[in-house]
Amino acid sequence: MTLPTESVASTTGRRYPGHLFQILADRIEAPPIRSPDQWANAKRELPRGSAEPGPFRSERTPYMLAPQRACTNGLVRRITIVCGSQMGKTDSVMNVIGARLDDDPAPILYVGPTRNNVEKVIEPRLMAMFRSAASLWDRVAKGKLSSKTAKRVSGVLCRLAWAGSASELASQEAALGVMDEVDRMAFDVKGEGSPIELVEARLSTFPGAKLLLTSTPTEGTVTESLLATGLRHWDVADTRDVTSSIWRLWQEGTRFEWAWPCPDCGEYFIPRFNLLKWGEKSTAAQARRDARLACPHCGSLLEDKHKSSMNARGVYVAPGQSITRDGDVVGELEPNDHWSFWVSGLCSPWKTWGQRAADFLTVARSGDPGRVQGVINTGFGELYRVGGDVPDWQDVRKRAGTYGSGEVPTGGLWLTCGVDVQKDRLIYEVRAWGYGLESWLIEFGELWGDTAAVDVWTSLREQVLSREFSGLPIRRAVIDSGYKPGEESADHIVYRFCRDSNGLAVPSKGHDTQSKPLHAAQIDVRVDGRVVKKGLQLWHLDSDFFKSFVHGRLRQPIEQPGGWHLPHDVTEDYCQQITAEARVTKASGRAVWIRIRRNNHALDCASLNVAAAHMLGAHMMRRPEESKPPTAAPTPQRQAPRSSFATNWRR
């Protein structure tokens, strides 16, 4: 540091000789230029009780060095890390926080998935890190100046928050945002939007602010391809085929993958679960002993003892880049301020390949898909592909007929409507029904607006339920009342709307399973607890029954009785939404529906329409030429909806 030698005025107004000020200034240490891993090696001490107590050694997890160093790279704005469990991820996050507070203090916002996780897991680990680094512990405010979720260090605030609370995420500005276990967070925080968007809004006022995102992945369908570089990389999947938030984020970035050199042939490859080998009829104990990793280049079966040296020579490589036998990465990256990293759980120094294989064999033979997913996600850091029962969306698209949206074909006798309720819109489907529950999609659309307000409901009544399609009115509308159960903003307004529809619309609530496909329960009661006669009924639906009905009809040949028809202009999005869930049977025999794509509104609406048809008795309709006398579907008295909804909906 060089300062002028003439006298300098201090902030107190007193003047000091220049040389004295120079002496004082030279004693002030400038923030060292070092990465979080270098800071941890110099400052952190792991306490007794840790897996490896003593001085912190970043070289134990070399695949975490590049992500940590990206957090101090001025060209990088967002860093995404996807990996399995027991990989050193949490310690790396702590290094990033500790280095920033020690070397260049600035406000930090850490966000975990739940309050319990933040207060009982993360906060103790953060305090343990503060105590292990003397220079940090001296700067931590003690007593009432800090709380369990707000630590003041070096005069700045390090706040701990959780994704379920919008107020916690909007409480402070920050220069560094850390979001841990993103895939365990609610996608929509109490109607305020994505937690990632909320955190990014807190970073907007700080130039050079960074957002670090980490998680084990969850569900999605993704493949890998052998590129001209000789490396197999994960393909970029259609976001509609991936429900894992962290994987979609990883795809937006540089898509770095951790690669190893084979100790036999010297060629680099990217380790994955499909390269882990064991005997075909091995028990879990045998797999723990015999598991090997196959080199995709030379076929050598590598032992776990090679892992340490392979990790030491490992490098990150992006699609289009290649690696020389000396470990040099060749090829330029496209400009991207989002650096994303993926590393296989096979690289963990604390879990052997045999243990990973045994874990998988154990859960695979249990028959429980939830346990299998847990091992694939946390053990290997890979997406779990739902292997349940679901039609292919492209086969569904082939069912498109010759009629257009809004038209009712000749076989359509009456109409129903299913309505899915979200915070910011109503998604609806109008469907025509014929004999044998033959069905035609007539219209699928969205009405945008705050569903806690009256306007969007007025649009539903006037633009959909009051319309006629090819001269036919809608006989019954079934509206999902399950959004935000127990809160007045959503389900109560559904009840009010249905009360004012004169029997045209009814509220519903889906259940995983129940004794009957549907049954109604009175929900209007007097002050004394007595049920109001002819009051509003809530229809309880067996979701498994109605979703299975929809998928069953989608598989059935369209020319058979009860065909399921789509208009010629049906969209790919609709076909993907109606196949967005797979039916999986657990080891207990209980069936569960698992989302394989984020948007499943079309399936929900179609299921509500099937329920509406059953309410009307459509499944009992007979053709006139059949021997049994026809049974007409009951038609509710259809009067103009009362105008009181618009004026009295807040009562």
BELCORGI-V512249 format. One record per backbone hydrogen bond with DSSP energy under -1.0 kcal/mol. NH is the residue of the N-H (numbers start at 1). CO is the residue of the C=O. Records with the same first field share a line. If there is no record, write none. Layout:
NH=CO  CO
This chain:
8=16
10=14
13=10
16=8
21=17
22=18
23=19
24=20
25=21
26=22
28=25
34=32
39=35
40=36
41=37
42=38
43=39
44=40
46=54
50=47
54=46
56=44
60=57
61=58
64=61
65=62
68=64
69=65
70=66
72=69
73=70
76=73
77=337
78=337
79=211
80=339
81=213
82=341
83=215
85=378
92=88
93=89
94=90
95=91
96=92
97=93
98=94
99=95
100=96
101=97
102=98
103=99
104=100
108=157
109=176
110=159
111=178
112=161
118=114
119=115
120=116
121=117
122=117
123=118
125=121
126=122
127=123
128=124
129=125
130=126
131=127
132=128
133=129
137=133
138=134
139=136
141=152
145=142
146=143
147=150
151=158
153=156
154=139
156=153
158=151
159=108
160=149
161=110
163=112
165=162
169=165
170=166
174=202
175=107
176=107
177=210
178=109
179=212
180=111
182=214
184=181
185=182
189=193
190=188
192=189
198=194
199=195
200=196
201=197
206=203
209=206
210=175
211=77
212=177
213=79
214=179
215=81
220=384
221=241
225=233
227=231
230=227
233=225
235=223
241=238
242=239
244=219
248=244
249=245
250=246
251=247
253=250
254=338
256=340
257=317
258=342
259=315
260=269
262=267
266=262
269=260
275=272
276=273
277=292
282=279
287=283
288=284
289=285
290=286
291=287
292=277
293=302
294=275
295=300
299=295
302=293
306=303
307=304
310=306
311=307
312=308
313=309
314=311
315=259
317=257
321=318
322=330
324=328
327=324
330=322
339=78
341=80
342=256
343=82
345=380
347=344
348=345
356=352
357=353
358=354
359=355
360=356
361=357
362=358
363=359
364=360
365=361
372=368
373=369
374=370
375=371
376=372
377=373
378=374
379=375
382=376
384=218
389=583
396=392
397=393
399=396
400=397
401=566
406=442
407=404
412=409
413=433
414=433
416=431
417=476
418=429
419=478
420=427
422=425
426=447
427=420
428=445
429=418
430=443
431=416
432=440
433=414
434=438
437=434
438=435
439=563
440=432
441=565
442=430
443=430
445=428
447=426
449=424
451=423
453=450
458=454
459=455
460=456
461=457
462=458
463=459
464=460
465=460
466=461
467=464
469=472
472=469
475=415
477=504
478=417
479=506
480=419
481=508
487=484
490=487
494=490
495=491
496=492
497=493
498=494
499=495
500=496
501=498
504=501
506=477
508=479
509=539
511=541
519=540
521=538
523=536
526=530
529=526
532=524
535=532
538=521
539=507
540=519
541=509
542=517
543=511  541
546=542
547=543
548=544
549=545
550=546
551=547
552=548
553=549
554=550
555=551
556=552
560=557
565=439
566=399
568=403
570=567
575=571
576=572
577=573
578=574
580=577
582=594
583=389
584=592
586=590
589=586
592=584
594=582
596=580
597=580
604=600
605=601
606=602
607=603
608=604
609=605
610=606
611=607
612=608
613=609
614=610
615=611
616=612
617=614
618=613
620=617
621=618
626=623
648=644
649=645
651=648
